[in-house]
Amino acid sequence: MSKLKEFDDWYRSDPTDLIAGFDEAGRGPLCGPVTAGGVVLPWDFDDPRINDSKKLTDKERRELFEVIKSKALYYHVSIISPQTIDQINILESSRLGMQQALDAMLAKGAKISYVLTDFVQLDSHGILQADLKHGDAQSISIAAASILAKVTRDDIMEELDKKYPQYDLKDHKGYPTKKHLELIEKYGIVKDIYRLTYAPVAKVLQKKS
């Protein structure tokens, strides 16, 4: 049994209790959405390859993305726009995405015994909840949710790259790399996709104005 599966089992008062895990992808980037995944895996499911999405290669994440979707009892990925991030901040946008994922799975009839999040408090509708620091490296359910969120966001950024190839979004996925900062200085800010309240973006906008 994997350590991440064993971790989730500790929260089960009955072996067949269902755990829901939640995580986000994309807090740090300057552009694109933040995505939030939620997943309920079968109580007896285990896959030792599942881990914090940041510790996996793109190929590994994409393989596990398909495994998780095929095996999960319930899953949902929410997409929160840059405009919403600017309005309510990135923490609240991450929380909103996870809340939407939880609400969507409950609406589909998920009978959840415990909610595990990567350090974000949700309205769990009376379900027991634990908000875990670095939860994606501890819980198989949170790690699975992180994979769903990460692959979904990467796909969105690759589509945006086709529309705005000058920014090389497929390579850095919107994160503030040295190359990305140089490119926004050169080409300016596309307000539809950038997070205007993020300091490097606001700095370029101020210069251009």
C-alpha positions in Angstrom: 0.0 0.0 0.0 1.3 3.5 -0.9 2.0 6.0 1.9 -0.5 8.4 0.3 -3.2 5.8 0.4 -2.3 4.8 3.9 -2.6 8.5 4.9 -6.2 8.8 3.5 -7.1 5.5 5.3 -6.4 7.1 8.6 -9.4 9.4 8.1 -11.8 6.5 7.5 -13.8 5.4 10.5 -15.1 2.6 8.3 -12.9 1.0 5.6 -15.4 1.9 2.9 -15.7 5.6 3.8 -15.2 7.9 0.9 -12.6 10.7 1.0 -12.8 13.8 -1.2 -9.5 15.5 -2.0 -9.1 19.1 -3.4 -6.2 21.1 -4.8 -5.4 23.9 -7.2 -2.9 24.6 -10.0 -1.7 28.0 -11.1 -1.5 30.4 -8.1 1.8 31.9 -9.1 1.5 32.5 -12.9 1.0 36.0 -14.3 -1.6 34.9 -16.7 -4.2 32.3 -17.4 -6.8 30.9 -15.0 -6.3 29.1 -11.7 -7.8 25.6 -11.9 -9.1 23.6 -8.9 -9.7 19.8 -8.9 -11.8 17.7 -6.7 -11.9 13.9 -6.7 -13.4 11.0 -4.8 -11.5 7.8 -5.4 -12.9 4.3 -4.6 -12.0 3.4 -1.0 -9.9 0.4 -2.2 -8.1 2.3 -5.1 -4.4 2.7 -4.9 -1.7 3.7 -7.4 1.9 4.2 -6.1 2.6 6.5 -9.0 0.2 9.2 -7.8 2.0 12.0 -6.1 2.1 15.8 -5.8 1.7 16.9 -9.5 4.8 19.1 -9.2 7.0 16.0 -8.6 5.8 14.3 -11.8 6.8 14.7 -15.4 4.3 16.0 -17.9 4.1 12.4 -19.4 3.5 10.9 -15.9 0.8 13.5 -15.1 -1.0 12.9 -18.4 -1.0 9.1 -17.9 -2.3 9.5 -14.4 -4.9 12.1 -15.5 -6.5 9.4 -17.6 -6.2 6.7 -14.9 -7.8 9.0 -12.3 -10.7 10.1 -14.5 -11.4 6.4 -15.4 -11.2 5.2 -11.8 -12.7 8.1 -9.8 -16.2 7.7 -8.5 -16.6 11.5 -8.9 -14.4 14.3 -10.1 -14.7 17.9 -11.1 -12.3 20.6 -12.3 -13.2 24.3 -12.0 -11.6 27.1 -14.0 -11.4 30.5 -12.4 -10.6 33.4 -14.8 -7.9 36.0 -14.5 -10.7 38.6 -14.2 -12.1 36.9 -11.1 -8.6 36.5 -9.6 -8.1 40.3 -10.0 -11.5 40.9 -8.3 -11.3 38.6 -5.3 -7.5 37.7 -5.1 -5.8 34.4 -5.8 -6.4 32.8 -2.4 -10.2 33.4 -2.7 -10.2 32.3 -6.3 -8.5 29.0 -5.3 -11.0 28.6 -2.6 -13.9 29.3 -5.0 -12.6 26.7 -7.4 -12.4 24.0 -4.8 -15.8 24.9 -3.4 -17.3 24.7 -6.9 -15.7 21.2 -7.3 -17.1 20.0 -3.9 -20.5 21.4 -4.6 -20.6 19.8 -8.1 -19.7 16.4 -6.7 -22.2 16.6 -3.9 -24.9 17.7 -6.5 -24.1 14.4 -8.4 -24.8 12.4 -5.2 -21.3 11.9 -3.8 -21.5 10.4 -0.3 -18.4 11.9 1.2 -17.2 11.0 4.7 -14.2 13.4 4.9 -13.0 16.4 2.9 -9.2 16.9 2.6 -7.8 20.1 1.1 -4.4 21.5 0.4 -4.6 24.1 3.2 -7.8 25.8 2.2 -10.9 26.0 4.3 -14.2 25.1 2.5 -17.8 25.1 3.4 -18.0 21.4 3.6 -21.8 21.3 4.3 -21.2 19.6 7.6 -18.8 17.0 6.4 -15.7 16.5 8.5 -12.7 18.4 7.0 -9.0 18.6 7.3 -6.9 21.4 5.7 -3.4 20.1 5.3 -0.2 22.0 4.6 1.5 20.3 1.7 -1.5 18.0 1.5 -0.7 17.1 -2.1 2.5 15.3 -0.9 0.6 13.4 1.8 -2.8 12.4 0.6 -3.6 10.3 -2.5 -6.9 12.1 -2.9 -5.4 15.6 -2.8 -2.5 14.5 -5.1 -5.0 13.1 -7.6 -6.9 16.4 -7.5 -3.7 18.3 -8.1 -3.0 16.2 -11.2 -6.4 16.9 -12.6 -6.0 20.6 -12.0 -2.5 20.8 -13.3 -3.1 18.9 -16.6 -6.3 20.9 -17.2 -4.4 24.2 -16.7 -1.5 23.1 -18.9 -3.9 22.3 -21.7 -5.5 25.7 -21.4 -2.1 27.4 -21.5 -1.1 25.5 -24.6 -4.3 26.7 -26.3 -3.5 30.3 -25.3 0.0 29.8 -26.7 -1.5 29.1 -30.1 -3.5 32.4 -29.9 -0.6 34.4 -28.4 2.6 32.7 -29.6 4.8 35.7 -28.8 4.7 34.9 -25.1 5.9 31.3 -25.3 3.1 30.3 -22.9 3.5 26.6 -23.7 7.0 26.6 -22.2 6.6 28.5 -19.0 2.8 28.2 -18.5 2.5 31.8 -17.5 5.0 31.7 -14.6 7.2 34.7 -14.1 10.4 33.3 -15.6 13.1 35.6 -16.7 12.1 35.0 -20.4 8.5 35.6 -19.7 9.2 38.9 -18.0 11.3 40.0 -20.9 8.5 39.1 -23.3 5.8 41.1 -21.5 8.2 44.1 -21.5 8.6 43.7 -25.2 5.0 42.9 -26.3 3.0 44.4 -23.5 0.0 43.0 -21.7 -3.1 41.2 -23.2 -5.7 42.2 -20.7 -8.0 39.3 -21.5 -5.5 36.7 -20.2 -3.2 38.5 -17.8 -3.7 39.0 -14.0 -3.6 42.8 -13.9 -3.2 43.0 -10.1 0.0 40.9 -10.1 3.0 43.2 -9.5 5.1 42.4 -12.7 2.0 42.9 -14.9 1.0 46.1 -13.1 4.6 47.4 -13.5 4.5 46.8 -17.3 1.1 48.4 -17.6 2.2 51.5 -15.7 5.3 51.8 -17.9 3.2 51.5 -21.1 0.7 54.2 -19.8 
